Amino acid sequence: MSEEKLRTEEFKVNGEQLLEKIKELIAEGNIRRVRILNDDDRTLIDIPLTVGVVGVLLLPQLAAIGAIAALVGKCTILVDRQETE
C-alpha cells in the first residue's frame, strides 16, 4: 500500500515569469495545490489541483493568474507536490 505525502516547494518570481512558471509546474505533474503570495505573504490565489485536471478545466485559473501577473511586481509560488512511497 502506498502512502501519499505532500512536499511544499517555494519559487520566487516576478510578474512576467508567473504564468509561464505555473504552466511549467503543472506540466511536470504530481501537483496537488498552487498558492500565489504577494510580497506581504498574503495569498492572492489558491488553486487545488486534483488528479486529471488539465486543459480546458484550468483556463479560468490561468486567466486569473495572468491578471495577477499584470498587477504584481514580485511574488512567491508555493507548490504542494505528491510523493508516493
C-alpha positions, 0 to 999 in steps of 0.5 A: 500500500502506498502512502501519499505525502505532500512536499511544499516547494517555494519559487520566487518570481516576478510578474512576467515569469508567473504564468509561464512558471505555473504552466511549467509546474503543472506540466511536470505533474504530481501537483496537488495545490498552487498558492500565489503570495504577494510580497506581504505573504498574503495569498492572492490565489489558491488553486487545488489541483486534483488528479486529471485536471488539465486543459480546458478545466484550468483556463479560468485559473490561468486567466486569473493568474495572468491578471495577477501577473499584470498587477504584481511586481514580485511574488512567491509560488508555493507548490504542494507536490505528491510523493508516493512511497 
